[in-house]
Each structure stands twice: as structure tokens, then as C-alpha cells.
Amino acid sequence: MKRIKVVHVATVAQSLHGLLLNQMTNIQSKGYAVVSLSSPGGEVPAIEKSGIRHIAIRISRNVTPLLDLVSLVRLYSVMRQEGFTIVHTHTPKAGLLGQLAARFAGVPIVVNTVHGFYCHDLMHPILRRFYIGLEKLAARCSDVILAQNREDVELALSMGICPSEKVKHLGNGIDLSLFNREQVKDVDICNKRRQLGIPDDTKVVGFVGRLAGKRKGFIDFLKACQRVAGQRPNVRFLIIGEADAGKADAVSPSAAKDYEVSDRCLFLGARPNEELPSFYALMDVLVLPSLFEGIPRVVMEAAAMGIPAVVTDVKGNREAVVHDRNGLLVPLGDSLALAEAIIDLLTNPEKAKRMGEEAYRMARERFDERVVFGKVIDEYSRLLAEKDLQVHVSESTATEPGHVSSNGRPSYVRRLSVPSIEERSR
């Protein structure tokens, strides 16, 4: 059977590897030929080792008009050359440039996953209107917008970003076979504590994510740590992630000295997904004081490990945490409330245990990534059927540049060739 050629576009390779690799390999297993595209990055070898070809085009994460124009031209050129049937974009900058390039290049199907619209409660109204305008422009290029949280669906409609028939709720999920508390034994937790020098009677507060002062609220986290440490001498702060390089709000681990908690903090840097379950198992509570989210993977991962979370009361977080059930919601930017919520769970172990049990139950019920993969495949099939498309690409060249007609655009016939229901269910 001739394979449909799909490219997933993100701004950085870290997103392709950390957020999308399982999705891309799943889509490829259903009969599609999947390619990835992003800026160069250290994660590219791991992506290609998984069988997903990578194309490197530099895309800035900041607002850089001249560089963005260069990226747009390069994206357009690659999309014409490769002959993709479906362009599927992710993250704000890649979403805008990737969709524009796809339409200019004549790609027949454009899908955009919204990992949280880049609008938040503290944004200046003028800046907010600017970003809404960019989203409207990008949406004109989309065949469908898949929003990870329901509030972004409502935002898209209330702000006139797109009509109701174009935006759908996707959700988000994780690999529940990897993030499974039953797979981590007590002896493993004890050994990990010894390796890190954490005494058995010491509570552990965790942070997992980019060290970004505003976007991920890492400065608020450090402020809260200072207050928690003042009231709880037997506490350690376990921090997994690196400074958000290239962003104005990037925070160095040395910032912990400014808040007099450097001796309590364990900065472990970025870690592969396979190592994360053992680190979550050490935590008594996970903290994520972010500005906005799609649906935060780290909260879902912690939940699957039976760990309650303290998060800011913002869109995305509200879809992962139900207040006083599997965690606590605190006001955005309120480091005092953040500290008090952390202290509440540390000093009330029965309450924390109850929330951890509920977090585990909710994770098994709501956060299975396979459900998300199925929705994406269904959208591909629906759009291919609506457009009645079949690409002139043979099995032997499905991952090579597609056949193009004399005008440089992909050649199509008006017949459908997509994986059957039986093939998709294997």
C-alpha cells in the first residue's frame, strides 16, 4: 500500500523528542511515513534511532522578523521538495511559520496542535491582541486545530481565532507503562536517596521542567523554597531541568544562592524519560507554578507515580489538577500561597497520601497517551477522506522526497489510500 507522508514540525528538537516521539512512532506504525523537522539539537540522534527521519531548519524561539523570514523560506522550500501530504505543526513559532509555509507550498492537509495558546493572565492587552492576531493568521492555514485543553477551545471561539468546526479538543497523555508506580520498588527508592545524599527522614519537593523565571515560574518556586526551608529544616528541593537557553527569563541554578536555598537544592539537569519515574518516586510533592500550559506532562507523570501536585490556577493546569483531589491550585504569581500549599502537604501526610492515591487513579483513567494518538489518526483519516487524496509515492521511496509534477508541487489523484481500520487497530 502506498504510504501517506507526514511531517511533524516543532521549534526545537527537544519538543520532538520529549513530547512527540511516541506519537510519531505510533503514527508510523499505522502505515504512514513520518518525518520530523525542527532546529538542530542534541536529541536528533535519538529521534532518528527510533526510525523517524529528521530535517534540520533553524527556527528562533523569539520574535526575530528577519530570521523568521529566512526560516519561512527554508520551510517552504523543503515542503515543496519533500511532497508531504500532511504537515502537522506544534509549539507557537513552528505553528505559525510551519502552517504558512505549508499553505504556500501547496500541502493539501495542515494540522496544528495547540500546546497552550501563547496568551496568559499577566499579558499586556496590546501584546495579547498581537498574539491573538498571529493565531488568527495561522488558523486560516489550518484544516483542523487540536487544542490540548478545553479552555483553549473556548478561547479560540471567544476571540474569533477560528470557527467552531475547525477546533477540537485533543487532550494530552503519557506512557503509562513507563510512568507506573508499581514498577519502582522501595529498595530502588532507598538506593536513589543514598546516591543523592537525601536522608530517609527528609521530605522532597520536586520541580521538573525548563528553568524559566516567568513561563515556568521558577523564580516563584525559589521564593517558595526559601519560605518552606525556613519552616521545614528537613526538606530538599529536587530540580530536574536546564536553564531555558535563548529566552530572556532563563534562570541559572546559581539563582538558588539569591534565595539562600542552594544548600537544600539538588540540580540534576535534564534527564531522559526513562530515568524520571525513579526521581518522581522520591518526591512528596511536585510543584509547577507556570504561567500557562497545554496540559502539563510533568503533572501527569507525577500523578501516574502517585505524587500530588501544587500548581498555579491557570489554563492547562486546571485540566490536570482538580483542587483538593489530586493536588492544590494556587493563585498565579503568589509565592506565599505557593509555599503555604507545599507546607500543607508536607505537614499533613494523610492528606498528601489521599491526594496521591487520587492522582494515580485519575492518571490511569484520563492520561493515557494512546487515546491522544487515536484521535490524531482519526483526524488524518477524516481529512484524507474529505479531500479524497492519494499521493503518488511508492513504498520504496516513501521516506524520500515525494514525486512532484512539472510545476514543482506534489502530484495527487482523486482516490483515497489510508490505513484501514483493521490495520490501525493492530
URGI-V627285 format. One record per pair of residues at least 6 apart in sequence whose ideal C-beta (glycine too) atoms are under 8 Angstrom apart, sorted by sequence separation. I is the first residue (numbers start at 1). J is the second residue. If there is no record, write none. Layout:
# URGI-V627285
<<I:J> <I:J>>
This chain:
# URGI-V627285
<<10:16> <28:34> <48:54> <89:95> <139:145> <147:153> <155:161> <156:162> <161:167> <193:199> <198:204> <210:216> <212:218> <213:219> <229:235> <244:250> <256:262> <280:286> <290:296> <302:308> <303:309> <311:317> <321:327> <323:329> <331:337> <345:351> <346:352> <404:410> <405:411> <27:34> <47:54> <60:67> <103:110> <157:164> <193:200> <209:216> <211:218> <228:235> <243:250> <244:251> <302:309> <321:328> <330:337> <344:351> <345:352> <403:410> <404:411> <8:16> <16:24> <60:68> <79:87> <102:110> <123:131> <210:218> <243:251> <254:262> <271:279> <288:296> <321:329> <330:338> <402:410> <403:411> <10:19> <25:34> <58:67> <59:68> <89:98> <119:128> <147:156> <209:218> <243:252> <256:265> <311:320> <393:402> <10:20> <24:34> <44:54> <89:99> <157:167> <190:200> <243:253> <288:298> <299:309> <311:321> <313:323> <345:355> <392:402> <393:403> <36:47> <60:71> <87:98> <99:110> <145:156> <156:167> <207:218> <256:267> <268:279> <288:299> <309:320> <318:329> <330:341> <391:402> <392:403> <8:20> <24:36> <44:56> <58:70> <59:71> <87:99> <119:131> <225:237> <253:265> <286:298> <299:311> <309:321> <317:329> <391:403> <58:71> <89:102> <99:112> <118:131> <119:132> <286:299> <328:341> <57:71> <87:101> <117:131> <153:167> <207:221> <239:253> <253:267> <8:23> <87:102> <153:168> <296:311> <8:24> <20:36> <36:52> <38:54> <40:56> <145:161> <153:169> <286:302> <311:327> <313:329> <328:344> <35:52> <36:53> <37:54> <39:56> <57:74> <95:112> <118:135> <139:156> <145:162> <303:320> <309:326> <310:327> <311:328> <312:329> <313:330> <328:345> <34:52> <35:53> <36:54> <37:55> <38:56> <39:57> <40:58> <57:75> <84:102> <117:135> <299:317> <308:326> <309:327> <310:328> <311:329> <312:330> <313:331> <314:332> <392:410> <35:54> <36:55> <37:56> <38:57> <39:58> <95:114> <150:169> <283:302> <308:327> <309:328> <311:330> <312:331> <313:332> <391:410> <392:411> <16:36> <35:55> <37:57> <39:59> <87:107> <142:162> <147:167> <149:169> <205:225> <296:316> <300:320> <308:328> <310:330> <312:332> <391:411> <392:412> <6:27> <38:59> <57:78> <86:107> <89:110> <135:156> <145:166> <146:167> <147:168> <280:301> <286:307> <288:309> <289:310> <290:311> <291:312> <293:314> <295:316> <296:317> <299:320> <312:333> <391:412> <392:413> <16:38> <75:97> <79:101> <85:107> <86:108> <87:109> <88:110> <89:111> <90:112> <139:161> <144:166> <145:167> <146:168> <147:169> <148:170> <149:171> <280:302> <285:307> <286:308> <287:309> <288:310> <289:311> <290:312> <292:314> <293:315> <294:316> <299:321> <390:412> <15:38> <28:51> <55:78> <75:98> <79:102> <84:107> <85:108> <86:109> <87:110> <88:111> <89:112> <90:113> <139:162> <143:166> <144:167> <145:168> <146:169> <147:170> <148:171> <149:172> <205:228> <284:307> <285:308> <286:309> <287:310> <288:311> <289:312> <291:314> <292:315> <293:316> <303:326> <389:412> <390:413> <17:41> <28:52> <85:109> <86:110> <87:111> <88:112> <89:113> <91:115> <135:159> <136:160> <142:166> <144:168> <146:170> <148:172> <237:261> <277:301> <281:305> <283:307> <285:309> <286:310> <287:311> <288:312> <290:314> <292:316> <293:317> <295:319> <296:320> <389:413> <390:414> <13:38> <18:43> <21:46> <25:50> <68:93> <72:97> <76:101> <80:105> <86:111> <88:113> <90:115> <136:161> <276:301> <280:305> <285:310> <295:320> <389:414> <390:415> <6:32> <8:34> <10:36> <12:38> <13:39> <17:43> <21:47> <24:50> <25:51> <71:97> <75:101> <79:105> <80:106> <92:118> <112:138> <135:161> <136:162> <239:265> <281:307> <290:316> <312:338> <388:414> <390:416> <391:417> <4:31> <5:32> <6:33> <7:34> <8:35> <9:36> <10:37> <11:38> <12:39> <13:40> <14:41> <16:43> <25:52> <55:82> <75:102> <112:139> <132:159> <139:166> <237:264> <239:266> <242:269> <280:307> <290:317> <293:320> <388:415> <389:416> <390:417> <3:31> <4:32> <5:33> <6:34> <7:35> <8:36> <9:37> <10:38> <11:39> <13:41> <24:52> <72:100> <76:104> <79:107> <211:239> <216:244> <236:264> <237:265> <238:266> <239:267> <240:268> <241:269> <242:270> <277:305> <299:327> <310:338> <327:355> <388:416> <3:32> <4:33> <6:35> <7:36> <8:37> <9:38> <12:41> <13:42> <14:43> <17:46> <21:50> <68:97> <72:101> <76:105> <132:161> <203:232> <215:244> <222:251> <235:264> <236:265> <237:266> <239:268> <240:269> <241:270> <288:317> <326:355> <1:31> <3:33> <5:35> <7:37> <13:43> <17:47> <112:142> <117:147> <205:235> <207:237> <211:241> <236:266> <238:268> <240:270> <325:355> <326:356> <13:44> <16:47> <21:52> <110:141> <111:142> <114:145> <203:234> <204:235> <205:236> <206:237> <207:238> <208:239> <209:240> <210:241> <211:242> <225:256> <229:260> <240:271> <310:341> <324:355> <385:416> <61:93> <110:142> <111:143> <112:144> <113:145> <114:146> <116:148> <202:234> <203:235> <204:236> <205:237> <206:238> <207:239> <208:240> <209:241> <210:242> <211:243> <212:244> <215:247> <219:251> <229:261> <310:342> <326:358> <327:359> <384:416> <60:93> <110:143> <111:144> <112:145> <113:146> <114:147> <115:148> <116:149> <201:234> <202:235> <203:236> <204:237> <205:238> <206:239> <207:240> <208:241> <210:243> <211:244> <218:251> <222:255> <226:259> <325:358> <326:359> <385:418> <13:47> <59:93> <109:143> <112:146> <113:147> <114:148> <202:236> <204:238> <206:240> <207:241> <210:244> <215:249> <222:256> <225:259> <226:260> <384:418> <59:94> <111:146> <113:148> <117:152> <199:234> <212:247> <214:249> <226:261> <229:264> <310:345> <116:152> <119:155> <213:249> <219:255> <222:258> <223:259> <225:261> <240:276> <326:362> <100:137> <212:249> <213:250> <218:255> <222:259> <308:345> <325:362> <381:418> <16:54> <37:75> <59:97> <96:134> <100:138> <103:141> <114:152> <117:155> <198:236> <212:250> <213:251> <380:418> <381:419> <99:138> <102:141> <117:156> <211:250> <212:251> <222:261> <225:264> <240:279> <211:251> <225:265> <322:362> <13:54> <37:78> <96:137> <100:141> <211:252> <238:279> <289:330> <291:332> <96:138> <99:141> <114:156> <196:238> <211:253> <377:419> <95:138> <99:142> <289:332> <381:424> <117:161> <238:282> <308:352> <238:283> <289:335> <12:59> <35:82> <308:355> <377:424> <7:55> <11:59> <308:356> <11:60> <12:61> <35:84> <289:338> <307:356> <11:61> <306:356> <309:359> <287:338> <306:357> <308:359> <307:359> <306:359> <306:360> <287:342> <304:359> <305:360> <38:94> <303:359> <304:360> <113:170> <285:342> <302:359> <303:360> <303:362> <304:363> <285:345> <303:363> <304:364> <37:98> <284:345> <285:346> <284:346> <224:287> <300:363> <304:367> <303:367> <224:289> <9:75> <221:287> <285:352> <300:367> <198:266> <208:276> <221:289> <284:352> <220:289> <20:90> <196:266> <19:90> <208:279> <217:288> <218:289> <7:79> <208:280> <216:288> <217:289> <206:279> <216:289> <217:290> <206:280> <216:290> <217:291> <7:82> <15:90> <215:290> <216:291> <15:91> <206:282> <215:291> <5:82> <7:84> <206:283> <214:291> <5:83> <6:84> <9:87> <204:282> <205:283> <208:286> <5:84> <6:85> <7:86> <9:88> <10:89> <12:91> <204:283> <205:284> <206:285> <207:286> <209:288> <5:85> <6:86> <7:87> <8:88> <9:89> <10:90> <11:91> <204:284> <205:285> <206:286> <207:287> <208:288> <4:85> <5:86> <6:87> <7:88> <8:89> <9:90> <10:91> <11:92> <203:284> <206:287> <207:288> <209:290> <4:86> <6:88> <8:90> <11:93> <205:287> <11:94> <10:94> <198:282> <9:94> <192:278> <196:282> <192:279> <9:98> <189:278> <192:281> <193:282> <209:298> <188:278> <192:282> <208:298> <189:281> <184:277> <188:281> <189:282> <208:301> <183:277> <184:278> <208:302> <178:273> <217:312> <19:115> <178:274> <181:277> <206:302> <179:276> <180:277> <184:281> <175:273> <179:277> <178:277> <181:281> <179:280> <206:307> <227:335> <227:336> <224:335> <228:339> <232:343> <235:346> <223:335> <224:336> <227:339> <231:343> <220:333> <226:339> <220:334> <224:338> <225:339> <228:342> <232:346> <217:332> <220:335> <223:338> <224:339> <228:343> <232:347> <217:333> <223:339> <227:343> <221:338> <220:338> <224:342> <228:346> <179:300> <184:305> <172:294> <179:301> <172:295> <174:297> <181:304> <171:295> <180:304> <181:305> <172:297> <179:304> <180:305> <181:306> <174:300> <179:305> <173:300> <174:301> <172:300> <176:304> <174:304> <205:342> <205:346> <152:294> <203:346> <149:293> <149:294> <148:294> <149:295> <147:294> <148:295> <22:175> <155:315> <152:315> <151:315> <152:316> <151:316> <149:315> <149:316> <151:318> <148:316> <151:319> <122:291> <149:318> <150:319> <121:291> <149:319> <120:291> <121:292> <120:292> <119:292> <118:292> <117:292> <116:292> <116:293> <116:294> <115:294> <181:360> <114:294> <62:246> <179:363> <61:246> <62:247> <60:246> <61:247> <176:363> <176:364> <174:363> <176:367> <176:368> <121:314> <174:367> <176:369> <120:314> <173:367> <174:368> <175:369> <171:366> <172:367> <173:368> <174:369> <173:369> <172:369> <173:370> <173:371> <116:315> <173:372> <116:316> <171:371> <172:372> <171:372> <170:372> <171:375> <170:375> <170:376> <168:375> <122:332> <121:332> <122:333> <168:379> <146:375> <146:376> <146:379> <144:379> <144:383> <143:383> <18:273> <111:376> <111:379> <111:380> <109:380> <111:383> <109:383> <109:384> <19:297> <109:387> <18:297> <108:387> <109:389> <108:389> <88:376> <86:380> <86:383> <86:384> <85:384> <108:410> <106:409> <107:410> <85:389> <105:409> <106:410> <108:412> <85:391> <83:391> <83:393> <83:401> <84:402> <82:401> <83:402> <81:401> <82:402> <83:403> <83:404> <81:404> <80:404> <85:410> <84:410> <83:410> <80:408> <80:409> <26:370> <23:369> <27:373> <53:399> <22:369> <26:373> <30:377> <32:380> <23:372> <27:376> <23:373> <27:377> <22:373> <23:376> <27:380> <33:393> <35:399> <33:398> <33:399> <6:380> <4:380> <4:384> <5:391> <4:391> <31:418> <32:419> <2:390> <5:393> <31:419> <2:391> <30:419> <2:392> <3:393> <2:393> <2:394> <3:395> <31:423> <2:395> <5:398> <30:423> <31:424> <1:395> <5:399> <30:424> <3:398> <2:398> <5:402> <4:417> <4:418> <2:417> <1:417> <1:419>>
